[in-house]
């Protein structure tokens, strides 16, 4: 059989398998821009059994490389292993949370030392102007800071459009996009997340902003960068143009709980720094001023740096819930204690952490941010390296190999610049 025919067969089988998971859990296919006839074929077939999907994933793994170049075969292998684990979970198999995260995202996780969180609280108290404050005093100071940082609901739409337009202009100059690309924003409610990119194909995205959650001046620029420019929308556009356009059709599907997600969320959480640099707060203050809002850029930057040590709190909460069998009320209190979150916000986080589809997903933000930060830091040009993330089908194993070749420099930086996602 000619190599190009083998390539087509195994990629098509991978797409067919991935599409079948949407029959088990709607939303598992985050985006699909491939042949609509293939999607219709899967949708009209008998409902799949999870055990059959697991067996099919194993069979496809055994067929690799199947005529594919080594990098494409490695990409498919990592994603087939993730799908095999998902299918076993859908079939009711008990899998530890640590093993589940490893299979989905190819990273290892462990509980962090709460001493790190205590140190972050000390730094937060300093940043908030209440040095030495702890407990309720620190919580009250942080709550006051958050209230002052709120965007009035009537101004949210104007702020979204202002930052989207400003970032789009910069991104198109640095990472060119097709002329017909577009992002449409909408406000939604009753969702477990703060924002979501629905990539529609043809260089179009719909970005949903959750109106149930208060929007803050210090986080809205990151949210827009994360979901649109130069985050998810930009990555989807460039990969559709450069990879799918070149025949790498495995890139036409984006599946939840796969290494793609860890790479994409890590990329998106670095998006604002990549296009604006770490000192973006002053730029944001100018945009807010034009809208009639006062944003304390210096204070926001100090608080953001202090909160960096809290990056792993929500992953720890997931580990406590799913591997340590800690009661949900106790985990909610854990979130309130370390993230200084009000009860309703802690419950919103729990909703995400207990969703059957999304429960492991928090690790994409935590471990994705840290892995990509080490990799970007090891580069001589972070902006150029970020461009590689946008354009190349990299996976965690790819980055680890490159990090191993860079030496000790790659081991520093991540925790120093980490930010609390979403």
PyMOL commands that set and color helices and strands:
alter all, ss='L'
color gray80, all
select helices_A, chain A and resi 3-24+36-44+50-63+70-90+97-105+114-127+135-149+153-174+217-227+232-242+244-246+249-252+259-269+271-276+281-291+297-310+313-322+328-339+343-354+362-377+382-391+396-406+408-411+414-417
alter helices_A, ss='H'
color red, helices_A
select strands_A, chain A and resi 29-32+182-188+195-201+204-210+253-255
alter strands_A, ss='S'
color yellow, strands_A
deselect
rebuild
show_as cartoon
